[in-house]
């Protein structure tokens, strides 16, 4: 059966993947399919079914091959019980200038498959039936057999729309309520690939359960069984007999990993059938090409998104440059082209292709017919193919024809003109590098695979695949890395306030540089979300008036369920620390360390006596209130920066009772903790308690300075008396109102959920390298990596936060911000090399000093 819709954005992918997952959970074997050239949806299909996602596109493979490709999908690797094919765009939307060629309806006709319509019913009722009626009758050759309603507002709304549709004589198979938790996140080319989502498996389980609950799966199976027999021979990759040196199977490296997720399953099947061994190469992690590689296929993906991790893998980039210069047959499509360029948005890449790439304001999208512009590894000049382009980057120059480099020409020519790059760096007489934006589906053009595998075999026969590369020295660390001796035990629980040389003004931003991957600063987003940026930008019309904090105070009070006199907007948490120090809340301050150093710096500047309570790393930096003495002012973080430890609210209340003074809790990172509010001390009544919050971390607002205090009204008033007039700007106040809205709080909750598997991924990777990691619930991890490792990582392009400026820690510790899994993989790759190449032993394995 085919799942279709009136238009894009109706929920086809949600329903298709949900059906695949729910039917698979029933024990059925589902063969997935996708109409059109899209790579991302098949990734979710594969995750849901455990089978390769297959693309059925008449333009790319030829209409005559579509039925055979479906039969092949249904029989590979085992015979499936049914096939579910997700459509593309609207049911009848096809290639421009045709009568719906390559549309979902076209493919449904080729397969003789019944169609299930997914309709967004969120803002209509009877009109949904009118839409369904039009789609059902538009082409009698297309059998619309059932309807799924998506994004219904309530049970009553679903019942009303169902009544309208069933008057047409069509069954409504189910109604899915609104549930943003199962929507896949999007980016500039559509959905984020499943391989890049650490939470994809969990989201899929939720989607399968929800689909089974709201859709009649038995009725769906009845519709699938109504499809007539499909009389077509299964597509089969052409068996070949290419052989390398000594009759061996030559090795082809195919780019994979999270940055290169776009390739058709049939491409690898063709390579293997021709006689090649296929090895997956992850350009973010693997430090060299596979041994004996004789060919390279770089498909599509998002290298521009993961440019930092890819560009710092200098060992692989150098290895690739050497191999390509020696004539390694290389085909690069779209993302592969970008990876071979000199740079992408300023990040240095392989430099094989004489061009630089950058993001563009417009998306390039569409089908194209093309022919090779010169003799190359894909065939002689004039070899034809059909393909598609889908990218938001441009190269300068646009093709090899304009590059000026000797031996560089265009890869393809078409009605649009020359495009791509064909290069012969080894002077073989034909282009061994064929790189372009055009994606081709080799199942429809097996001659491309034949030509490429023959070139691979010839390269292997020439012995070039067995080249031995000279060892490359590891980059020398900057800053004079010390040998691996560890500073020993932790000081006594209550240390004197004498100056110990710790730089309390050192913060993560001092670790960063434009050419470094930033894992030192804990700001989650590189820029505010578009909706929040618009809110901030809209305030420019109000800048002639003095700021009015009243609306922000009211919004924050509603957000936390407290009275307005408990709330004070501030110019970030840093201003709040200064106000605390100046408010005369006591003469003796006690700071629980290790934690963010700005609170201690602020109270020292105000002339207060400062004592430190140092938590023990051997005890997981847990807080024991009975070990803490009395003080006028006690400052503690929760979750604590840099340890990431989340102290239970009851522990903090015990601490407050024992110390007897004002308790100040820095909750700057609490909104990045899953269900973190459970441990917050914010409450309708907060005697002698102040809580500080920051909006910097979650929302990417470090440059705006946005924070606030919630607490004892009398104490809040004393802080306000120290605050300069109009210290909080109008844009910052507007951001406070916007981020206190229920929709923003829900988005923050989703971001916290997304962060959790990323943090686990980083912790597991560090643990696998033997690095001691402190269990964390924050958007960072504290790791004992050893002396000199931070400097060595910096030399390799990664900035992490030094640990020795936090009281209670030494230079063996580093704080590492949690980023997306691909960036994490890049860090782990370099850390593995540092530990191996420099024989740096993790600190916990070294003898301890007294």
N, C-alpha and C positions, 0 to 999 in steps of 0.2 A: 504494500500500500504506500501511497504518497501523501505526505503531510504538506498542505499548501495554505495560503492565506490571501486576503485581498491586497495586501501591501507589505512592505518591510515594516518591522517594528511591532507586529501583531502578536508575536510570541511563538513563531514556528520552531525556533531552536529550543526554547523551553519545553514545549510540548513534545517535540521529536525526541529529544534526549531523555525527557521524563518517561516517555513510553518505552524507549529502548532499555532504560535502566529498570523500570518496573517489570517489564516482561522477562528480562534477564534474571531478575530476582525471583521470578516464578519458576525458574529452572529451564526456560526456553532459550534456544540459541538464536540470536537475532543478527542478521547480516545488515549492516548499516550502509546507507547510500546518501549522497548529496548531489542535488542538481546544481550545476554551475561549477566555476573554477575555484570556489572558496576552499582554503586550507584549514581555517580555524574550527569551523563546525565539525569536520570529520575528526578532529582531535578529541572533542567531547564525545562524539559517537564511539570512538575507539575505547575511551575510558569507560563508557557505559556498558559496552558489549563485550569487551575483551577481544575484539577482532579489528582488523585494519579498516579505517574509514575509506570509502571509495567515492570518487567523483564521477558523475555521469553527465557529461557535457557534450552535446552533439557538435558544437563548433570545434572543440578541442580534439575530439577523438573520432568524429564522423558519426552521423546518425546511425549508420549500419552497425557500428560496434557497441552501441549503448546496451541493447539486450544481452549481448554476449558478456559484457563487463559485469552486468548484474548477476548473471548465472555464475560467472567466475567468483564473484563476491560471495554468493550463496553456497559455494562449494569449497571455499578456501578459508582456513585450513581444514575445516570439517564441514559437513552438510548442515545448513542452518534450517530452523523450523519456519522462519518467515523473514522477509526483508522489509525494513522500514526506510523509506527514502524521504529525506527532508528537501523541500522545494527551495526556490530562490525568489526573492522579491515577491511581487504579486503573481497570482496564478498564471496570467497570460502575458507577463512582462518578459520579453526576450531581446534578442540582439537588435539594435537599432537598424531601421531600414528594411526590416523583414516582417512577415506576418507571424510574429511570435516564435521565430526559430530559437532554439535553445532555452525556451521558457519551461517552467514547471509543467504546463499543460502539454507541451511538445513531448517531454520525456514521459509523462503519464500515458500519452497515446502510443509512444513507441513500446512501452512495457505492457500496455493493456491493463494498467493498474488502477484500482479504485482510489479516489481522493478523499481525504479527510480535511475539512477546512477548519483552520484555527482563526477565530475572529475576536478581536479586542472589543469587548462589550462594555468597557469601562464608562462610556459616556453616551450610551444609546440603549434602546430596547427594540421597538418595532423596526427601526431602521436597519438593525442587524439582519432581520429576516429579508428585508428588501435587498440588501447587499448579497446575501446568500442566494436569493432567487436569481439575481442577475448573473452571478458566477456560475450557477448551476445550468442555466439555459443558454449561456453565451455560445458554447460550442458543444453540440450534442455528442461529439465523439469523446468528450471527457466526462467520466462518471463520478460525480460528486456523491459520496455515499454516506457521509455523516459530518457532524459539526462538533467542535470543542469550543466552548466559550471561555475566553481568558479575561482575567482581571475584573471579575464581577465584584460589585460593591457590597452585596449582602445576599443572604439566602433568598429574600423576597425579590431582589433584582434578578438573580439567576433564574428563579421560577418564571418571572414575567418574560424574560428573553426566550427561555425554553418554550414557553407557550406559543410565542410568535413563530419561532422557527419550525416547531413540529406541526404547525398548520400547513406547512409546505409539503409534508409527508416525509421529512428527513429526520432521522434520529439525532438527538443531542446526546453525545456520548459522555459529556461531563462538563462541569463548570469549575474553573480554577479561580479562587479568590486572589485578591492582590496579596503578594508576598515578596517584598523586595529582597528578602534573605536568600532567595534562590536565583536571583538574576546574576549573570556573569558580568564582571566589570568590563568597561569598554575603554578603548584608546583610539588613537587617530586613524587606525585602519579597521576599526570594528571591535569585536570582542577580544579580550585578552586570552591567548591560547591556554588550553588546559594544562599543558606542561609547565607553564609559568606560574600557575596558581597552586600554592602549597595546600590550600584548603579545598581543592577541586574534588577530591574523593569524598570528603565530608559533605560538601554541598550536593554532590550527586546522591548520596544516601538520603538527604532530606528531600531532594526532588523526587526520587523514586517512591518514597513513602507517601509524599503528598499526591503524586500522580495516581498511585494505586487507590488512595482514599477518595479522590474526586472524579476519576474517570473509570467508566465501566470497561475493564480490560477484556472481559468476555465478548462484549459487543465489538470491540476493536478487532479481536481475533476473527470474529465472524466476517467482518468486512475484508480482512486480509485473505480469508479463505475464498471469498467470492471472486478473486482474480482468476481469469482464465489461464490455462496452461501456457507457459512461455516457450514457444518453439524456437529456440536459438542455441547454437553451439557456443559453449563457454569460450570466452577469450582466453588465449594462452600465450605467455611470453615465448617468443621464438627461441627454440633451442639453438645454441651456437657451439662453436668448437674453438674459440680463441684460447690460446695457451701462451704462457710466458716462458721465461728461460727454463730450460730443462723440462718443459712440459707442465710446469706448475700452473696453478690458477693465479693470475695476477691480482694484486690487491688494489681495490678502489676505496678511497676514504670518502665517506659521505658526511657532510656537516650535520650535526645534531645538537642536542642540548637545548636549553631554554631559549637561546637566541636564534636558533635555526630550526624552527618547527614546521616549516612549509616545504613539503615535498609529497609527491604522489606515491602511494604504496607500490604501484606498478613499476616505477623507475628502478627500485631495488630488485624487484622480481626479474626485470629484463636483464639487469647486470649479472645477476646470479645465473640465470638461464643461459647467458652467453658464455659462461665459463669463468667469471670473475668471483673473487671473494670480496664481500662488502664489509667494511669496518666503519663503525660510527666514530666520528671525530667531533669532540666538543671543544670549539675554539676558545671557550671561556676557561676551561679547566686543563685540558691536555697540553703539556708543555712542548710536545714535538709531534711531528707527523708519525703515523704508524710505521713500524718497520717494514721495509720492502714496498712501500706504496708506489704504485705505478699509474695512478689516476686519481683525480680529485673532482668531486661534485659538490658544489656549494649552492644549496637551494635558498629558499626564501625564509624570512623571519623578521626579527626586529633588532638588528644590530645597533640601530640608532638609539634605541631605548637602553641597551646594555653596553653602550660604547665604552664606558669607564672600565668595566671588567674585561672586555675584549682587548682594548688598546694596551692594557698593562701586561698582557701575556706576551711579553716581548720575545721569549724563547721560541714560541710557536711561530710568531710572525717572521722572525729571522729564518727559521727552518723552512717556512713556506716560500719565502723570497728565494732562497737558494735552490729549492726544488723546482720552482717555476722557471727560474733562470736557466736551469739545466734541461728544460723542455718538458716538464711534467704536464701531460694532457689534463687540462683544467676547464671545466664548464661551470660558469657562475651565473645564477639568475637572481636578479633583484637584490636581495640582501647579500647574496654572494658577491655581486658586483660591488656593493658598498664596502664589504670586507676587504676587497682587493684594492680599493682606492687609496690615495695618499692620506686622506683624513675624512672624518664625518663630524661635522659641527665642531671642528677644531681638535678632535681626538685623533691621534696618529694611528693609522691602520697599516696594511701590508705594503702599500706603495708600489704594487705591481702595475696597476692601471694608472696612467698619467692623468689623473683628475682628482678633484676634491668634491665632496658631497656635502649637502646641507639640507635641512628641513625647508620646505617651501610652503607658502600659504594655501596652496590648492592641492587637492587630491587628483592624481592621474589615474584614470580608471577606464578600461575598455578592452574589447577584443581587437585583434589585429592579425592580418595575414602577412607573412614575411618570407624573405629568402636570404640565404647567407650571402654576404657581400664579397667574401673571399674564400679561398680554400682554407678549411679549418678542420679541427678534430670532429666537427659535426657533419662533414661532407664537403664536396667540391662547391665552388661558388655557384650560386643559383639553386641550392638545395632549399626546398620549400617546407614551410610549417605554418600552423596556426597557433596562436597564443593569446595571452592576455597580459595587461599591465595593471598593477595595483600598488601605488606607492605615493608617498608624500615627501619625497626627497628629489633633488635634482643634482646632476653632476656638472662640473665646469672644468673642461669643455663637455659638451653634451654627447660627443662620440669621438671615437678614435680618429675619425676623419679630420677633426679639427685640432688634434692634440699636438701635432708638430713633432712627435717622437718618431724616429726612424722605424719603419716596420709596423707602425700602428695604423689600423684602419677601422672601419665600422664593422660591427658584428652582423647586423641585419640591415636590409633595406626594405621599405614598404611604401605604401601610399603616403605615409607621414614623413618619409625621408630616411636618411641613415640614422642608425642608433647603435649604441653599445660599442664595445672595443674588441677587436681581434688583434692579437699580438703574437709575434714569433720571436721571443727573447733569445732562443738558442740558435736561431738561424737555420731551422730545419727545412724551410721552403714552404711551410704552411703554418697557419696560426695554431699554436698549441694552447693558447688561452682564448676562450670565447666567453665574454662577459657582457651581459646586457640586462635591462629591466624586464624584457619579455620572458614570461613563464610559458613553457611548452609542456604538453602532456605526452610523454614518449609512448604511451600505449597507443595513441593515435598516429604516431610517427616513429615506428620501430626502426626506420632507416637511420634516425639520429643515434639511437642506442647502438646499432651495428657499427656505425662509423666510429663512435667514441670508443667502444670496447676494442675495436681493431687497433686504434691508436694506442690504447693502453697496453695491449699485448706487444706491440712493436717497441714501445718504450721499455717494457720489462725485458724483452729480448736483447735490447742494446746494453743491458747491464746497469742502466742509470738508476734503477729502483734500488740497487744494492749499494749505492754510494755511502761512504762513511763520512759523516760530517765531523769537523773538528770540534772538540768540546768548547763550550762557551763559558767564560768565567762569569760567576754571579756578580751582580752589581755590588760595589762596595758600599757599605752603609755610611750614611752621613752622621755627623755629630759624635764620632768617636765611640763606638759601641764597646762596652766593657766586656770582659770575660764573664762566664756564667757563675758567679758567686752570689748567693742570695742574702739579702739583709734578713736578720733573724727575727726573734720573738717580738710580740706586741708589747708595748709599754703597759705600765700598770693602769688599772681601770680609771683612775682619776689622776690625770697628769697636771702638773703646774702650768700656769699660763705664760711661762717664760717663752720668749721668742726662740723658735727651734729652726729657723731658716726656711720653713715651708712657705712657698709662694702662694698665698691665699688669693691672689688676683689672677692666677693663671686659669684660663678657661679654654674649652675645646676649640673655639674659633682661632686660637693662636697656633693650633696644630695644622690647620688646613692651608692649601695653596691651590691656585687654579689648575695645576697639572696633577693633583692628587685626587684619588677617590676618597671622598670624605666619609669616614666612619668614626670621626672624632666628635662631631656635633650631633646633638640629639633632636634637632628639628626634623620632624617626620617628612614633611613635604617640601620639594624644592620651590614651590610657589603656592599661594592659597588656591583653593578650588575656584573655578570660574565664577560660581554664584557669589562667593564671598568677596572675590576681587571686584565684582560689579558693585556690591554693597559699599565697599570702601571707596571705590572710584566715584560713586554717586554723591559722596559727601563734599566733593570739591565745590559744589555750588553753595555750600553752607559755611565755607571757611572764613567769610567776612564776619561772622558772628562768633562770640565767645562760646566755648564748649559748655554744654548743659549735661551734667552727669545723671540727672534724675531719671530719664528713661532707661539708662543702662542699669542703674541701681534697682529699679523696679523689675526689670527683666531678669536680673540675676537673683533677686529675692524670690521671684516666682519659680525660677529654675530649681532652686534649692529648698523651697517650701519654708522660707524664713521671713521674718519681718524686715522691712527695708533698712531699719536702723542698725541691723547686723552686717550691712554690706558697705564696702568702700572700694570703688574702682581705683586702680592705681596704674601708673605708667610701667607696667610689668612687675614681676616679683622683685626685681632689684630695688625699685623705689620702695616697695613695702618693707624690705629689710632695713633700709635707711630710716624709714619712719619709726619702725620698732626701736631702733637704737636710740633715736632722739626723743622718744615719748616719755622717758623717765619711768620705765616699768620696773626698775630695780637697779642695784649696783653690781650684782653678781650674775653673770650669765654662764650657763652650762650648755655646751654644744655636744651632741651625740655624733661621734665620728666613727668611720669615715662617712662624710656627707658633703654636699655642695658647700663650697668654702665661702661664698659671698655673705651668708649670715654672720659668720665669725668675723670676717673682715669688716663688716658694717659696725658691729658692736665694739670692736677694737678701736675703730676710728672715732667712735663716740666716747671713748675713754672708760668703758666698763671693764671690770675684772672678768677674765674669761677662764673657765676651766673646761677640760675636755674629758668626755667619757668615751673611751676607745673600745669598740666592739671587737670581739675575737674572731678572726677568720676560721680558726679551728672549730668554732661553734656555729659556723655559717652566718656570722655577723648578726646573730639574734640578740634582741634586746631583753635584758632581765631587769625589770624595774627595781628589784630589791638590792641590786648592786650600785644603784645611782644615789648620790647624795643630794642634799637640798640645795636649792638655788632660787633666786628671784625670777629668773627668766630661763626657760629650758627650750632649746631649739632642736628639732628632729625632723628628718625627711621621711615621707611615706608615700609611695615606695622611695627608698633612699637612693640618692645619686652619690656614689657610683655603683653600689652593690646590687641594686635592683630588688632588695629584700622588702617585702610588704609586711609591715608589722600589724598584727591584729588590733582592731580598735580597742578591745578590752585591755591589751597590753599598754596602749597609750593612756587609757584612762587610769590604769594602775600607776603608771609613771607620774601622771599629774597628781594623783593623791599622795604619792610618796615625796615628791620634790617640793610641794607646797607653794610653788610660785606660778607665774603665768606660763602656760604651755603653748608653744608656737609650733604648728605642724605644717611643713612645706609639702603640699600635695600637688606640686607642679606636674607630675606625671600620672596622676591617678586616673585621668580620663583616657589613658592609653592602657589601662588594666581592665581585663574582661571582668565585668561586674565589680569594678573597683569601688563603687560607691558604698558597698557593704562595709568597708573598713574606714570610711571617712568619718571624721569627728564633727562634720557639719550637722547641726541639729537646731530645732527651734529655740532651745535654750543652751547657751554655751558659756557658763560662768568661768571667767579666768582662762578661756581658751580662744586662740586665734588660729584660723586656717588660711593659708595662702594658696591661691590658685593662679595658674598661668595658662593663657590661650596660645602661647607661642609654639608649643611642641606639636600638638595635633594639627593645627591649622596653618602652619608655615607663616607665622606673623612675627618673627624675631625682629624685623626692622620696624615694626609698628609700636612695640612695647605695650602689650595688653595683658593686664592681670588684675586681680582683686583680692580683697581680704573679706572673710566672713568670720564673725565672732562676737564676743561679749560686747554689747552696745556701748558700755562705758569705755572699754578699751579701744573700740573702733573710733569713738569720738576723740580720744586722746591722739590716735594716729592722724585723724583728719586735721587736728589742730596744727600738726607739724607739716602738713602737705601744702606746697605752694599753690596759689590760685591757678586754676585751669591747667594743672600739670598733665591731665589726661586729654589727649587731642580728640577732636570730633570724629575723625576716622576710627580711632581706637574704640571710642564709645559705641559707634555704630557696629563695629565688629562684635562687641560684647552682646549687644541686643540680638544680632543675627545668629551667633553661635549658641545662644541660650534657647533658641526655638526648638520645639520638639523634633522637627525634621533634622536639624543639625545634630541634636543629641543622638538620634537614631543613626546618622551617618558616622558619628564618632564611635558608636558602639560597633558598627560594622568594621571600621578601621582597626579597632582593637582586636576583633575576631580574626581579621586578616593577619595581624601582626603575630599572633600566637604561634602558628605553625612556622613562620619565618624564624622566630626566636628558637624554637625547638631545633630547626635545621642548623642554625649557627652553633647551638650548644652541642648537638650531636657531632658536627664536624670538628669542633675544637676537641671534644672528648676523644674522638678517634685518633687525633694526633697526640694524645697523651697530655693535653693541656688541662690544668685544673680550672674549673668553671664554677662560679657561685650561682646557685639556682636563683633565677630572676623572674619577676613578673612585670618588669619595666621594658621600655624599648631599647635596652642596651644590656650587655653582659660584662661582668667584671671577670677577667681571666688572668691567671698567673702564667704568663708566657715565658718569663725569664729575662735576664738582663741583655740589653742590646737588640732584642727582637723588634721592639718598636722602631728603633732607628733603621734596622734592616728592612722592615716593611715599608718605611717611608722612602727608602732608596728604590724600592720596587714599585712605587706609585700608590701606596695605601697609607692613609693617615688614620691612626687610632689615638685615643686620648691617653696621655701618660698618667701613671698612677701615683707617682711619688709626690705630687702636689696636694694629695689628699692626706690629712693627718691619719696615721695608723697604717698607711700603705708605704711601699717602697718601689724602686724602679723595676722590680720584677712583674708588677701588675700593670695591666692596661684595660681601659674601658673601651668596648667595641659596640658601636651603634648597630642595631638590627636594621638590615636593609632587605631588599628583595632577594630571593634565593640565588639568582644568577650573580649578583654582586657579591653575595656571601661566598659563592663557589670560587670567584676570582680571588678573594682574600685568602681562602683556605688553600688554594693552589700556591700562592706566594708564601704563605706561612709554612706549608709543607716543605717548600724548597729552602726556606731560611733554616728550618730546623735540621734539614738533611745536609745542605751544602756547607753550613757554618758549624755543624755539630753542636748547635745550641740545644741544651737539654732543658725541658720544662722545669720550672723552679721547684716543683714538689719532689723531683727526683734528685735534687742536689743536697749536699750536707747543709744543715742549718747552723747559723751562727748563734751564739748566746746573746 
